[in-house]
Every structure is written in C-alpha cells, then in structure tokens.
Amino acid sequence: MSVRSKVLAAAAVLLLAWVGRVAWDYFNRESIAHQAMQFQLKLFGAAIYEYHASTGRWPTSLDDLAQTSLPQRSYIWRQTGSTLTFLWPTGLKSDPNQNANVLLAYDNAGLFNKFGRVWVCWGDLRTEYMLKRDLLVRLGPIDKRTGN
C-alpha cells in the first residue's frame, strides 16, 4: 500500500469519525451540545424576568440584560446572546408559569439548526426542540428571518 493510499485512508477514517460524532450529538438530546443550548436559553429567559422584576419594564434589547445577574452567571453572555433570536414580548405576566404559550427566544445559529430543528425557550422557561417549519408557523406574520 502506497503512502498516498495510507494518508487517504487515514483522512477518510477521521472524516467518518467526525461525521459519526456530529450525527451522534445531533440525535442524542442528552449530548453536551444540546444541554448547552438549553442551558443558555433558560439563562437568558430567566434574565428577562429578572430585568422585569427589578425595573418594572420588559427588556427590549440585549443591552438591557446587562443590568441583571446574567453577566455574573455567564462571562460569554453577550457572544451567546448575539447567536439567539429574541422576540422581546411585552405583554407577559410576571409569573413565568402564566406565559407557557409565549415564545421568548430561539437558537437560530449553529450546525444543528441547519438540519431543520431549533431549540426554543417558552415563557414558562421550558425549552423545546422543534422543527424549524413549526417555529415559522408559530411566529406567524413576524419577519421569519429576524424574529421581529
């Protein structure tokens, strides 16, 4: 077997291993990647309610969340927040449990989302992995590219 064949075989094995790992993570909802997405969405959702509790207003931008404990809880909050799409609803109830049917935000970036499913955070701070087409239907007449 020539050196070139060995290099090509090794590259093919590495590529197969990488694709296998991505596929495993995509289908395994308990994977670190899925858990991280859910954690970040819940963290931002909680910060939305924290902002309202301290100011009496609902946040309208990522900068508003700087006034919460979010920067202390996640040093990468601004970078993470820039990858999420916030809907900034204003008619929420103070009790998250009363907002179960309101979408707060969704993760619209990353490789997993390119496969047709996205993580969303509901007003009661639960997360759900839903088909992107179902999210677009749920968003209705809102601009489906930006969430505004």
C-alpha positions as CSV (number, residue, x, y, z in Angstrom):
1,M,0.0,0.0,0.0
2,S,1.5,3.4,-1.0
3,V,2.0,6.3,1.3
4,R,-0.7,8.2,-0.6
5,S,-3.2,5.5,-0.1
6,K,-2.5,5.3,3.6
7,V,-2.9,9.1,4.0
8,L,-6.2,9.0,2.1
9,A,-7.4,6.0,4.2
10,A,-6.5,7.8,7.4
11,A,-8.2,11.0,6.2
12,A,-11.3,9.0,5.3
13,V,-11.4,7.4,8.8
14,L,-11.0,10.8,10.5
15,L,-13.8,12.2,8.4
16,L,-16.1,9.3,9.1
17,A,-15.3,9.6,12.8
18,W,-16.1,13.3,12.8
19,V,-19.4,12.8,10.9
20,G,-20.3,10.0,13.2
21,R,-19.7,12.2,16.3
22,V,-21.8,15.0,14.8
23,A,-24.6,12.6,14.0
24,W,-24.4,11.1,17.5
25,D,-24.6,14.5,19.1
26,Y,-27.5,15.6,16.8
27,F,-29.7,12.7,17.6
28,N,-28.7,12.4,21.3
29,R,-30.7,15.1,23.1
30,E,-28.6,14.4,26.3
31,S,-25.4,15.4,24.5
32,I,-23.4,18.3,25.8
33,A,-24.2,20.4,22.7
34,H,-28.0,20.1,23.3
35,Q,-27.6,20.6,27.0
36,A,-25.6,23.8,26.4
37,M,-28.2,25.2,24.1
38,Q,-31.0,24.5,26.6
39,F,-29.0,26.0,29.5
40,Q,-28.2,29.2,27.6
41,L,-31.9,29.7,26.5
42,K,-33.1,29.2,30.1
43,L,-30.4,31.5,31.4
44,F,-31.5,34.3,29.1
45,G,-35.2,33.6,29.8
46,A,-34.6,33.9,33.5
47,A,-32.7,37.2,32.9
48,I,-35.7,38.6,31.0
49,Y,-37.9,38.0,34.1
50,E,-35.2,39.3,36.4
51,Y,-35.0,42.6,34.4
52,H,-38.8,43.0,34.7
53,A,-38.7,42.3,38.4
54,S,-36.1,45.0,39.0
55,T,-37.3,47.7,36.6
56,G,-41.0,47.0,36.1
57,R,-40.4,47.0,32.3
58,W,-39.7,44.2,29.9
59,P,-36.4,44.3,28.2
60,T,-36.2,45.3,24.5
61,S,-32.6,44.6,23.7
62,L,-29.7,42.5,24.7
63,D,-28.1,45.6,26.4
64,D,-31.0,45.7,28.9
65,L,-29.9,42.3,30.2
66,A,-26.6,43.7,31.3
67,Q,-28.5,45.1,34.3
68,T,-29.3,41.6,35.5
69,S,-27.1,38.9,37.1
70,L,-26.6,37.4,33.7
71,P,-23.1,38.9,33.2
72,Q,-22.0,37.3,36.5
73,R,-23.6,34.0,35.7
74,S,-22.1,33.7,32.2
75,Y,-19.0,35.6,31.1
76,I,-19.8,34.9,27.4
77,W,-23.4,36.0,27.7
78,R,-23.0,38.8,25.1
79,Q,-21.5,36.4,22.5
80,T,-24.1,33.8,23.2
81,G,-26.9,36.3,23.1
82,S,-25.8,37.5,19.7
83,T,-26.5,34.0,18.3
84,L,-30.0,33.8,19.8
85,T,-33.1,35.4,18.3
86,F,-35.1,37.2,20.9
87,L,-38.7,38.1,20.3
88,W,-38.9,40.6,23.2
89,P,-42.6,40.1,24.0
90,T,-44.1,43.0,26.1
91,G,-47.4,41.6,27.2
92,L,-46.0,38.9,29.6
93,K,-47.3,38.2,33.1
94,S,-44.8,38.5,35.9
95,D,-45.2,34.8,36.7
96,P,-43.5,32.7,34.1
97,N,-46.0,29.9,34.6
98,Q,-48.7,32.1,33.1
99,N,-46.7,32.6,29.9
100,A,-46.4,29.0,28.7
101,N,-47.6,29.7,25.2
102,V,-45.4,32.7,24.6
103,L,-42.1,32.3,22.8
104,L,-39.2,34.3,24.3
105,A,-36.3,33.3,22.2
106,Y,-34.8,30.6,19.9
107,D,-31.4,29.5,18.9
108,N,-31.0,30.2,15.2
109,A,-27.3,29.6,14.8
110,G,-25.0,26.7,14.6
111,L,-24.7,23.5,12.6
112,F,-27.6,21.6,14.3
113,N,-30.1,24.3,13.3
114,K,-29.1,23.9,9.7
115,F,-30.6,20.4,9.9
116,G,-34.1,21.7,10.4
117,R,-34.7,21.8,14.1
118,V,-34.2,24.6,16.6
119,W,-34.2,24.9,20.4
120,V,-36.8,27.4,21.6
121,C,-37.4,28.9,25.1
122,W,-41.1,29.4,26.1
123,G,-42.4,32.0,28.5
124,D,-42.5,29.4,31.3
125,L,-38.7,28.8,30.8
126,R,-39.1,25.4,29.4
127,T,-37.2,24.5,26.3
128,E,-38.3,22.5,23.3
129,Y,-36.5,21.1,20.3
130,M,-38.9,21.8,17.4
131,L,-38.9,21.6,13.7
132,K,-37.9,25.0,12.1
133,R,-41.1,24.9,10.0
134,D,-43.2,24.6,13.1
135,L,-41.4,27.6,14.6
136,L,-42.0,29.6,11.5
137,V,-45.7,28.8,11.6
138,R,-45.8,29.7,15.3
139,L,-44.1,33.1,14.5
140,G,-46.8,33.8,12.1
141,P,-46.6,37.2,10.3
142,I,-43.4,38.1,12.2
143,D,-40.3,38.5,9.9
144,K,-39.1,34.9,9.9
145,R,-35.5,35.9,9.2
146,T,-35.0,38.1,12.2
147,G,-37.9,37.3,14.6
148,N,-39.0,40.9,14.6
